[in-house]
Amino acid sequence: MQWGMQNRMSRIVQPDTGHTVMLAVDHGYFLGPTSCIEDAQKTIEPLIGYADVLMPTRGVLRNCVSAKTQTPIVLRVSGGTSVIGEALSNEGITTAFEEAIRLNVAGVALSIFVGTPHERQTLLSLSELVNQGERYGIPVIAVTAVGKELGKRDARFLGLCSRIAAELGCHLVKTYYCEEFEKVIEGCPVPIVIAGGPKLETEMDAFRMVADAIKKGAVGVDMGRNIWQNPHPVAMIKAVRALVHENATPDGALEIYMHEKG
Ligand code: R5P
């Protein structure tokens, strides 16, 4: 791996623990002003210091994040569809690679929609992004999207998507946690982070999911709603950090959460 690529990867996956807590705040690119991130600046400000990486679109980055931040950015560069449109899967690349370089990002992220009519276009977009990423030493994160069909989140489907993304050259896969998650990990030769998905009923549900994912080999999380839709988002991200970086148990994480929320 060339120096620039390696250096950026080590800004994403922390070299001291081999893990990462990425904070996903890109939801507006297809969901609009989603609950608890209507004012993105207000949501991001208290949390950014606790995230190893922030994942916004360029619009939120430019308008809602201080350029003085020391938190590395993974930029969402795919989109073009909305939750009320015909097909969420009909995504393209929305942001020029030069723009990502200008914004001094640590990585770029794009969704692939395997098993949809737009599978080919999103996979070719991934390949194009990887070509550019290799040229400039910028890691590419492939997000194995499921669109509105959350039921698709099983090991067979996510394993297939993750492996294809890795074969096409991405440097990190973002997928969902699922039963038999170890099979997804086994079949994917690049590191995997998990998304949180829609907010779970209790904090403990989220802690158990993160702990299991780490135990089974995920290098971390790229989590949004289960952090910033929680009434105590800072307490939540601190607890998630303990799970990811310090091998805390779900009970330990709950203790941290209860203590931090005051
Ligand atoms: C995925 O494509 C979304 O844009 C989010 O980045 C992703 O789902 C992670 O956020 P959450 O933990 O809320 O699912």
Residues whose N, C-alpha, C, O or C-beta is under 5 A from the ligand:
A	BS01	R5P	A24 D26 H27 V143 A195 G196 G197 P198 D222 M223 G224 R225 N226
